Amino acid sequence: MPKIKILYGSETGTAQDFAEHIWQNLHSRNVLSQCLSMDDYFIELLPKEELIIFIVSTSGNGDVPTNMRKSWTFLLSKRLSEGKYLDKLKFSLLGLGDSSYTKYNFAAKKLFRRLIQLGAKPLTDLALADDQDTFGVDEVFEKWFFELLEENKEYFAQPSTSTIPRFYFDILLEDDNAKYSNNYYPLTIIKNERVTNEEHFQETRLISFCIGDDDDYYEYCIYSKRSIAEFLRDFPQTSSLLTIKDFLDFFPIIRPRAFSIASSPDAHPEEIQILVTRVEYNIRRIKSARFGLCSNFLCSIKPGHQVYARISPGIFKYDKEVITPYILIGPGTGIAPFRSLIVENELNSKSPITLFFGCRNEKMDFYFKDEWSTYKNLKLFTAFSRDQERKIYVQHRISENSKEMWNLINSGAKIFIAGSAGDMPKQVISVFKQIFIGEGNMSSDEADKFIEIMEKKKLIQYETWS
């Protein structure tokens, strides 16, 4: 059985988490495997590999993650023979993305196409997990990984040295208090595999049944976002059997969180400022509150304490040497990177900037309210969604000023969008599409193409988060 490589491209740690989960699963099956980021792997050895599992997220506007950029550049080399370079490689690929982004799962799609171009053979179809799904990316991951294991047992079969019983039925119950009656209940078969050798005269099979809906797993583990401590509390008998090593395996590494810098290096040369909203919400199904780990930590620490941080290049590209019109759309904490840009612009290039900012109430969460009037090169439009009966959002303000927006775009304006990765980015782009149709006399297809060209030229850029 070959040694399997698990290679990931991860920006925030999610893809790495899944890759390490796969490694642990294979390790429990006595399958030799190695888990690395793509750039930690010596990519020139790829033609010698037999099987690789790729887990790839998409960062920014369809970009590959930082820790796979070198490998991706190598794979794009024209000196690699198409159809031959990776003709001995078999692979499976899971993409992690968010369909609220225009270039959904773009990095995974690009890698999948390139591997096939170079001759690699997929063991499964490309799996695209969507953070917008009801149960997040876990739902697609579970189905994809189950298929990968079941359809490719020559790579993943778990060797066994124990005596095989003649019959074994495994019935998975919802809980220890399940009651039986004289009534019959439907059982879903979740596994049916032969456990005797194919050449053996007698066939014995291991059959597993599941009572209840498949959604029970997602309801308990995923949707309710139960903590490990709550899980251990709910299953005390199982918890009592765990060793210290088991506990350490359970607890994932705390991944770094990314925040946009809200300060200008010229205006605040010895400071870095970020805008943090404390994350708190309730899970109705279990009547329990949830608190964002990093946001609550940051909001609670006192001056004088230290935290560890690193600075990564931002998505938005601002050239202070060139005067260019900017259209900035930043509702809520999406305003953070734009504050940095606006202050920098006042001190340097003095480009004309149009800012659309939205929040719930002018008096409650209008961030940096007193600052905006001091900037001479800034034109501000606000949308306070709860200050009147009819909700008003930034996309409404953009539509109300369609002619001005069209004139700015005609003069080479760049559009930057920052904030929540829900419906907002799609709705903003939809408004601009209508402006292109109405003010630019374009057809719907022409407007879509125009937006695509602007994105390729980085005239439309996104920095959004879930």
Secondary structure, DSSP 8 states (H G I E B T S, - for coil): ---EEEEEE-SSSHHHHHHHHHHHHHHHTT--EEEEETTTS-GGGGGG-SEEEEEEE-BTTTB--GGGHHHHHHHT-TTS-TTTTTTT-EEEEEEEE-TTSTTTTHHHHHHHHHHHHTT-EESS--EEEETTSTTTTHHHHHHHHHHHHHH-HHHH-----S---S-EEEEE-SSTT----SS----EEEEEEE-S-TTSSS--EEEEEE-S-THHHIIIIIIT---HHHHHHH-HHHHTT--HHHHHHHS---------B-S-TTTSTT---B-----EEEETTTTEEEE-HHHHHHHH--TT----------S----TTS---EEEE--GGGGHHHHHHHHHHHHTT---EEEEEEES-HHHH-TTHHHHTT-TTEEEEEEETTSSSS---HHHHHHHTHHHHHHHHHTT-EEEEEEESSSHHHHHHHHHHHHHHHTT---HHHHHHHHHHHHHTTSEEEEEE-
